[in-house]
Amino acid sequence: MNGDEQLLRGRVYGRDHDDPDPGPRPGRRYAVLIGGPLDGLLLDITGWRPEEIDDGAALSTELGQFSGGRALYDPRPGESRTPGPGVSCRLYYSGDAP
């Protein structure tokens, strides 16, 4: 794991790296991002419907194959989800898009 990857672990996607508390917030629901350029980050999915989680996420990043592109993350079919706050599910890296 390089230095950039270590900085990302345990942080919430979209939070500024200078945020004094870049970690998860109480009462929020998160998906863990597995693999790819955003590996280890948490994605806040509070308020997402199950269908939205099933659709996955295309997340803006400078760390992927395309500068300013998107990293694509999808759930695995049949993988369980935990209701309520905290880590609810995992989204797995499936590629990059410009």
N, C-alpha and C positions, 0 to 999 in steps of 0.2 A: 504494500500500500504506500503510495507516494504522499508527500505533504499535502497536496490539494485534496486527495481523498480523505485524509485524516481530518481536515478542516470541515468537511461536509457531514461526517457521521453525527447522528443525533440532532441534526438541525432540521428545521421545517423549510421545505421548498418555498421560495419567494421571500423569505425573510432576509433582510440585509445582513451581511456578514459582520457589520459593526453593531448590530442590535445587541444590547447588553444581555438579553435573554433570547437567543435564537432557537431555543428548544420548544418542545410541545407545551401547550397551555392546558390547564385543567378544564374539564368539561367539553373538550373538543374531540373529534373523531379523526383518526389518521390511517393512511395506507403507507406501508413501508415500501420504498422503491428498491427493487432487487436487480442488480447488474447495471451495466451501461454507465454513462457518465454521471448519473445522479445516484448511484448506488449508496444506500444507507440513509438517504434523506427521507423525511416524512412528508407526505402530501396531506394537507388538511382537506378532508372530504366531509366535513360537517355539513349537513343539509343536502348531501348528494342522495338522490334516489338510487335504488339498486340497479336500475337500467343504466344510469349514468356511470356507475362503477363498472358495469359490464362492458360499456363502450370503451373503457380505458382512458388514457390521457396523453395528449401531445403537449409536452412541456418545453417552453423556450429555454435554451441554454447556449452558452458559448463553448461548452465543453465537448460537444458531440462532433460528429463527422463534418457537419456544415456550420461554420461560424454564423451565429445568429439563427440557427435552425431549431429544430425540435427533436427531443428525445421521446420516443414512443414507448408507452408502458401499458400493459394489458394484464387482466387477471387470468388465472388458469381456470379452465372450465371445471366445475365441481369442487373447487377449493372452498373450504368453509370460511365464513365471516363471523366475527364476534359483534353482537349488537352493543350499543352504548358507547360511552366515551373511551378514549385510549386507542391503542392500535387495533384496528378492526379487520384489516386484510393486507394482502401483499399484491403489488403490481409488478410485473416482470418486464424487463427491457426487451423490446421486440425490434428495435432498429432506430434509424435516424431519418429525418425528413428535412428538406431545405426550408 
